[in-house]
Amino acid sequence: FINQEDVLFFSSDGHTGLGLLDVFATIKGENDDFVDVVNLGIPINSNKDDFSFTMNPNGITGYFASNRKGGRGDDDIYAYHREPTLHVEGVVNDAINMNPIAGAKITLFDDKGNEIAYMETDENGFYQINIDRNQDYK
């Protein structure tokens, strides 16, 4: 899906994500070439398949499909209303030699200890996620 700002949204399991298929957005450089992709994070993405992302012209609401827990069937359609998210990123390093650790698993839990997302670091030990504000995480 391409929105009114020419941002391409797509689903993939070929990038570092929270689970199986995740929804990503492209980031363009100064020359309108694609320079990076960003995971849309929670609540769009889960530890299951998340795909078929669309956005209404207002840029705030839209729909996506997912087979996450709590649905009424296998693949369900979910509506979203975009609220400001908190962008969290970091690098996982070895404590002894400070080298980055590729493929490290990072698990995000809610305040009750339930796993709500996981991600793996890239080849440079880097991870990033968008999370909801005003919620407690572990």
N, C-alpha and C positions, 0 to 999 in steps of 0.2 A: 504494500500500500504506500502511495506517495501523497503526503498532505499538501496543504496550500503553501507551505514554506519549502517545498521540494525536498523534504526529508523522507528517505526511503525507510519503511518499517518492514521487517521480515522475521521469520522464525527459522531457527537453526539449532542443531546440536553440535555444530562445528566450532563454536566459540565458547569461552568460559561462561558458564551459566549457573542457574540455581537448581537445575534438574535435567529433565529430558529436553524437549523442544522449549526454547525460550524466545521471547520477542525482543528484537534488537532494533536500534535506530542508527542510521548512518550519520557521520559527522563529516561535513565538507571542509576542505581547506580553502585557502585564498584564491586558488585557481579553479574552484568548483569541482575539484577532484575529491574522491572519497579518501579520507585520511584515517578514519577509525570507525569503530562501531561501539555502541554503548548498550548494555543490558538495561531494559526498562525497569527491572527490579520488581519488588513487591508493591502493589497487589496484582499487577498484571501477570507477573511470572510466579510460578510455584515450583514444587519439586516434581511436577508431572508435565505433560505436554500442554503448551500454551501456544496458540497459533491464530491465524485469520484475523489479525489486528486491523481495525479500521478506526477512523476518527471523523467525527462530524465537522462541518465547516467552521464551527465555533472554536475548534481546537481544544476544547475542555472535556467533551463527552464522546463516547464511542462504544464499540463492542469488540469482543474477542471470544475465541472458543478455547475450551480447556477440558481435560478429563480429570481434573483435580477432585479430591474428596469433597463430598457435600452436594454434588450435583444430582440431577434427577435421572440421568442416563449415562451413556458412555462419554460422548462429547457434548458439552452444554455450551450455550451462548450466555456470556456475561456482559452486563453493561458496566461502564466505569464513568466516574466523574473525577477528573484530575484535580488533585490538591497538591500544594507545594510539598515536595519530598526533600528528604535530607540525603545528600550524597556522601557516602562513606567509602573511603578507599585507603589502601595501605599496601605494604610490602612485608612478606613473611621472610625472615632471614634466619639462618642457622645461628644459634646463640654462641657458638664457639668461634667460628671464623667469619661470621657476618655475611656469608654468601647467600644470595637469594635462593629460595626453595621453590622449584617449579612443581606443580601438581599437588601442592598442599591443600588438604580439604578444610574448609572453613564452614562451620555450622552455625546458623542463626536460630536461636530459641526465643519463644515468647516468654513473658514474665512467669508463666506457669511451668516452664521447662519443656514445652512441646516444640519439636523441631518444625520450623516453618520454611526454612530454605537452607540450601548448601551451595557452595561454589568452590571451584578449584583455582589456584593461582596460575598465572600464565608462566611462560618460560623465564620471566624476570622476577618471579615471586609476587607479582602485582595482582591485586583483586580490587573490585569496586562493586558497589550495590547502592541502589536507591531504596530507602526505607521510609516508612511513615513517621511523621513527627508525632510528638505527644504520646508515644507508646514506649513501654519498657522492653528491652531485649537483653538476652544473655548471649 
